[in-house]
Amino acid sequence: MGEIQRPGALYQQVAAEIRSGIATGEYKPGAPLPSETQLIERYKVSRPTVRKAIAALRAEGLIEVIHGKGSYVRALPAPAVTIERSITRTGKTFRTGHHTWEQAEQPTVCRTTSTAITAPLLEVGEGEALFGVDRLLTEPATGTRALHRVLIPFATADEAEQLAEAPDTEPEQIYAILTAAGHKLTWHETVSARMPLPDERSTLDIPDATPILHTTRVTLGIDDHPLILEELRASADRAQLSYRITADSPRQLRTA
């Protein structure tokens, strides 16, 4: 292949050519890239240009550099764990799909306020007082980590004295407490993918250029009024989500 002629910084041109080779299968997952010398010869560029192109592709998560061996196309493994997002009930007992996960440390409880994002989900004003409970969870078999957060409006805690006294009550027990308070619970959940914040990347041990899965689950009570909000965050290369879908009536489609 001759010298590339497309506009743009030279290293970006080289990175684009290699990226195209990865997409078309010329460079296969897990296989080594050509050496720096071979890339220099192929694209008729300098060594610093090749190194900048490799650095850019590494930042994108497309390749990994193994010290002493060279650059390899990153093999994307299947997620290590499937998280069942269903909620089941037996009598007065509720179970979530991650109830077998272990807590890596004690929950952190704080008083916080609703934000521009969480306020509409909880149907409260921005700046409304909330209890916040954060947990770091690990899946015993694979070591996969997840961050779990529960936000409880003070109004909900006022309905159930146990929540005011112990906001760090397990979510499954919170469901039981709210049911005992007279609520027929339903749930609404959304899932998004985004790049992690620095603290999320370090806590969840996320590789470079890897997004997280971010689920937002609202527990609804009487008249579909939001009672609590839960967030679960996990690395997209370590976890996948599974849902049970049933042909319920339109009003019941919000039920997990």
Order of alpha helices (4+ residues) and beta strands (2+ residues): alpha-alpha-alpha-beta-beta-beta-beta-beta-beta-beta-alpha-beta-beta-alpha-alpha-alpha-beta-alpha-beta-beta-beta
